[in-house]
Amino acid sequence: MEEAISHLAKFGIDRVELHQKVKNCNLIKLPTNLKGFSCDICKMLDTNNEKEFNIHVKEECKVMAKEERAQHLVSFCRGCHARFRCKFELQQHVWVGGCWPSMMVVNRLYDMSGREVVDKPRDKADKEKMESLQTMLKEKNLKLEKIKSENRKQREAYWAEFVNKTKVLQTNEDRKCGELQKEIDKITSEIDNKKRG
């Protein structure tokens, strides 16, 4: 994604219009699986497969303890390259969809590319109009970030509730299955004793 944005910046596409232009013209094709996993030990692994991560950490980075391997998992989005504290946060991000790097990332990429079409206002009226539009754009971006932040908190709350309910269901299932397995073992033992005796 970052390479594609840098490439488009060199064509002189205005940074403010970039996201809409990419969307309208389908200029960037995101990977079908946006989940990304890396290793914080060697910082070399780039995969979308958690099993591959576990094999890598065990065989390449020599972490033998199963419970310790998860501590070295770096979860990130393969679309916007945002990093997440855990794979559940990444799952939420992927579930919401429509990912695009923040304006801060876009600005950094444009600054690094060193090219952009800049329209020079021809007179005072143009300059005032440009400033007005930039102020309006800034306000809209702030409003957008606020809405995203509020929605993110709601999604996190829903996800936490979902995870808790799933854990309760799993615990109940494990308990019931455990009790049933004990009964099955007892009956099997009685049958074996009858056969012997």
C-alpha positions in Angstrom: 0.0 0.0 0.0 2.7 2.5 1.0 4.7 1.7 -2.2 1.6 2.2 -4.3 0.9 5.6 -2.6 4.4 6.7 -3.1 4.2 5.7 -6.8 0.9 7.6 -7.3 2.4 10.7 -5.5 5.1 10.8 -8.3 2.3 11.1 -10.9 1.3 14.3 -9.2 -2.1 13.2 -7.8 -3.1 15.7 -5.1 -2.7 14.0 -1.6 -6.2 15.3 -0.5 -7.9 13.7 -3.5 -5.8 10.5 -3.5 -8.2 8.3 -1.5 -11.2 9.2 -3.5 -9.3 8.8 -6.8 -8.0 5.4 -5.8 -11.5 4.3 -4.8 -13.2 5.7 -8.0 -10.6 4.3 -10.4 -9.8 1.1 -8.5 -6.1 2.0 -8.6 -4.9 -0.2 -5.7 -6.0 -3.8 -5.3 -5.9 -4.9 -1.6 -4.9 -8.5 -0.7 -7.8 -10.8 -0.3 -6.6 -11.7 3.2 -5.7 -8.4 5.1 -4.4 -10.2 8.2 -0.7 -9.9 8.6 1.7 -11.5 11.1 5.3 -10.9 11.8 7.9 -11.9 14.3 9.3 -9.3 16.8 12.5 -11.3 17.3 14.0 -11.3 13.8 11.5 -8.7 12.2 11.9 -10.6 8.9 8.7 -12.7 8.7 5.8 -11.4 6.7 2.9 -13.8 6.5 -0.9 -14.0 6.6 -0.8 -17.5 8.2 -0.7 -17.9 11.9 0.5 -21.5 11.6 3.4 -20.3 9.5 4.3 -17.8 12.2 4.3 -20.5 14.9 6.6 -22.8 12.8 8.9 -19.8 12.1 9.2 -18.8 15.7 9.8 -22.4 16.8 12.3 -23.4 14.1 14.0 -20.2 13.0 13.9 -18.1 16.2 14.2 -21.1 18.5 11.4 -20.3 20.9 10.4 -23.8 22.1 7.8 -22.9 24.8 4.3 -22.8 23.2 3.0 -20.1 25.5 6.0 -17.9 24.9 5.6 -17.9 21.1 2.4 -15.8 21.2 4.3 -13.0 23.0 6.4 -12.5 19.8 3.4 -12.2 17.4 3.2 -8.8 15.7 -0.3 -8.4 14.2 -0.7 -5.9 11.4 -3.0 -5.0 8.5 -1.6 -5.9 5.1 -3.7 -3.1 3.5 -2.9 0.0 5.6 0.1 -1.4 7.5 -1.4 -0.4 10.9 -0.1 -2.4 13.8 -2.3 -3.9 16.5 -1.7 -5.0 20.1 -3.3 -8.4 19.5 -4.8 -10.5 16.8 -8.4 -9.8 18.1 -7.9 -6.0 17.4 -6.6 -6.9 13.9 -9.7 -9.1 13.4 -11.9 -6.2 14.4 -10.1 -3.9 12.0 -10.4 -6.4 9.1 -14.0 -7.0 9.9 -14.9 -3.3 9.6 -13.1 -3.1 6.2 -12.4 -0.1 4.0 -8.9 0.4 5.3 -6.8 3.3 4.2 -3.7 4.8 5.8 -4.1 7.8 8.0 -3.5 11.3 6.6 -0.3 11.4 8.6 1.1 8.4 6.7 0.0 9.8 3.4 1.6 13.1 4.1 4.9 11.4 5.1 4.9 9.3 1.9 4.2 12.4 -0.2 6.9 14.4 1.6 9.4 11.5 1.0 8.4 11.3 -2.7 9.1 15.0 -3.1 6.6 15.5 -5.8 3.0 16.8 -5.9 1.0 19.1 -8.1 0.5 22.3 -6.2 -1.9 24.9 -7.7 -0.6 28.4 -7.1 -3.5 30.8 -6.4 -3.6 33.4 -9.1 -5.0 36.2 -7.0 -6.3 37.1 -3.6 -9.8 35.7 -4.2 -8.3 32.3 -5.2 -6.0 32.4 -2.2 -8.9 33.1 0.2 -11.0 30.3 -1.5 -8.1 27.9 -1.1 -7.7 28.7 2.6 -11.4 28.4 3.1 -11.4 25.0 1.5 -8.4 23.8 3.5 -10.0 24.9 6.7 -13.2 23.1 5.7 -11.2 20.0 4.8 -9.4 20.1 8.2 -12.7 20.3 10.1 -14.2 17.4 8.1 -11.1 15.3 8.7 -11.3 16.0 12.5 -15.0 15.1 12.4 -14.2 11.9 10.5 -11.5 10.9 13.0 -13.9 11.6 15.9 -16.6 9.4 14.4 -14.1 6.6 13.7 -12.8 6.8 17.2 -16.3 6.6 18.7 -17.3 3.7 16.4 -14.0 1.9 17.3 -14.8 2.1 21.0 -18.3 0.6 20.3 -16.9 -2.2 18.2 -14.3 -3.0 20.8 -17.0 -3.2 23.5 -19.1 -5.4 21.3 -16.1 -7.6 20.5 -15.1 -7.9 24.2 -18.7 -8.9 25.0 -18.6 -11.5 22.2 -15.3 -12.9 23.4 -16.6 -13.1 27.0 -19.8 -14.9 25.9 -17.8 -17.3 23.7 -15.5 -18.1 26.7 -18.6 -18.8 28.9 -20.1 -21.1 26.3 -16.7 -22.9 25.9 -16.4 -23.3 29.6 -19.9 -24.7 29.9 -19.3 -27.0 27.0 -16.0 -28.2 28.4 -17.7 -28.9 31.8 -20.6 -30.8 30.3 -18.4 -32.8 28.0 -16.0 -33.6 30.9 -18.9 -34.9 33.0 -20.3 -36.9 30.1 -16.8 -38.3 29.4 -16.5 -39.4 33.1 -19.8 -41.3 32.8 -18.7 -42.9 29.5 -15.4 -44.0 31.1 -17.2 -45.4 34.1 -19.6 -47.5 31.9 -16.7 -48.6 29.7 -14.8 -49.7 32.9 -17.9 -51.7 34.2 -18.2 -53.4 30.8 -14.5 -54.3 30.8 -14.8 -55.7 34.4 -17.9 -57.8 33.5 -16.0 -59.3 30.5 -13.0 -60.2 32.7 -15.0 -61.4 35.7 
